[in-house]
Amino acid sequence: MRSTFHGLETARRGMVTQQAALYTTGHNIANANTPGYTRQRVNFQQTEPYPAPAMNRPQIPGQMGTGVEAGSIQRVREGFLDVQYRGENNKLGYWTSRSDAITKMEDIMNEPSDNGLAKTMDQFWQSLQDLSVNPENEGARAVVHQRGIAVADTFHYLSSSLSQIQTDIGSQIGVSVTEINSIAKQISQINKQISEIEPHGYLPNDLYDERDRLLDQLSQLVDVKVEAKPVGGNALPIAEGTYNVSIVDSKGNEYSLVTGDSYQKISVEPGSDVDGDGVKETPTGPITKLTIGTTDMPIADATSGGSILTSGKLKGLVESYGYSDGTTDANGNLVVKGIYPDMLTNLDNMAYSFATLFNAVHKEGYSLGGTKTDIVFFDELSTAQGAASNISVSKNIDDLANIAASTKENESGNGMNAINLANVSNMLLSAGTVDLQGDAGSLNISSLNLPLKTGTLKANYEGWIGKLGVDGQQAARLKNNTEVLQQSVDERRESVSSVSLDEEMTNMIQFQHAYNAAARQITVVDEMLDKIINGMGLVGR
């Protein structure tokens, strides 16, 4: 037999469920501009029909519906789009940091321009050409002296400026490592909260949103792999569980960062502990490895020599700052790779080769007094390492007469060695022996053991600047391309997950009408019951 109040209960359930949907719609509208918020929906589901199959069930024509209930309040989110977004975000972080580092280097090198090293050296060579025409002119000698000082000062400026930017990039690495550790800690704390809520049958949607927002931030820094783990208990089938987060290297190795409600901190080796928390965030030299908890992650592939990090901002910073696999060169120096270390090494090699070769030619000439004094123009450098910051004009050249412009003894008007000095820029470094003009004999370049072995001084420098320009263009292009792809994926993700006020207003009207209809049904059932209770059974009264 049907219940007399069956209609009232069905309508009541409809009102309560539509009311929950209205409240959820209001929550969506309130968070329309909240970063990382994912719109929510009430999953309507029919309640169990009456009667239930049983031996003592009432004999009625069939099962009758008993209304609706809110099965769960769920986020509207597509996990596949999250994976796509984080992949593009990871690439964007890498190319952005790389592009920024190269842009700063291009600003310092300032080529081509009237203030770069190439122009300064051209002016130096030109002053030597002028000296060859008037070798006895003190003004021409003074210009050579000052141009030589300008070349040395330019080397100093470039070396110190690049070193300062390299130090700044090291500080950025420290900030990034601190940010990774902070995000890992927050994710582990959210995992703990989720593990305490889900077993009771609830969906902590707002915690899910915050965790995904943190993962988006983390994906820009390093390449991460996320694995969901169910918490058990009475958790709903659609519950997302806790997340285990790992850093993945280029070989597919995984280094655990977050496991449930615990996490591990990243340290840089070699590095310094800036804030005294036991974590080395800021590098103090070429990076050889990252330490994740107690596990070492080598920063360079010993086989290819490239960075083992897959992508992300941290990789871009490491490749700009400098890294090493621990190997050394023939001189016992640590082999360091990276954008800034490479350019600093190129400058050092350029300064050493230039000063050493120039001095060798200068020694073959004669001073204004007509004597061969073997005086060097630039102070001799013992090694190529640090040459760009140590190159300087010899104090002996303060006496302008010591500039060896002549190739013959007691011929002060002979300017042939000034021509030889001007030709240093175009001497083929692989030639071995070069014949000098003016009966000055020959110069054995191979005996100087220069770090530059091919081409000319000018060609080497132009090659490095050309490569810098190509690398800068590539980084800027890929940054823009990746930014477009990331934005495209984000727009698709937002089309699924973000709050549309128009849609929410439509839903509000829909739920409001359903609520009003359920309320009207209660009124109808009430009138029916009133007629039965108060309007029937009056005979005999």
Secondary structure, DSSP 8 states (H G I E B T S, - for coil): ---TTHHHHHHHHHHHHHHHHHHHHHHHHHTTT-TT---EEEEEEE---BS-S-TT----SS-B---EEEEEEEE---HHHHHHHHHHHHHHHHHHHHHHHHHHHHHHH--SSSSSHHHHHHHHHHHHHHHHHSTT-HHHHHHHHHHHHHHHHHHHHHHHHHHHHHHHHHHHHHHHHHHHHHHHHHHHHHHHHHHHHGGGT---HHHHHHHHHHHHHHHHHS-EEEEEE---TT--TT---EEEEEEEBTTS-EEEEEETTEE--EEEESEE-SSSSS---EESSSB-EEEETTEEEESB-TTT-SB-B-SSHHHHHHHHH-B--S-B-TTS-B--BSHHHHHHHHHHHHHHHHHHHHHHHHHTSB-TTS------SB---S-STTHHHH--B-GGGGSGGGS--BSSTT-TT--HHHHHHHGGGG--TTSSEEE-SSS--EEEGGGG--S--SS-HHHHHHHHHHHHHHHHHHHHHHHHHHHHHHHHHHHHHHHHHS--HHHHHHHHHHHHHHHHHHHHHHHHHHHHHHHHHHHS--TT-
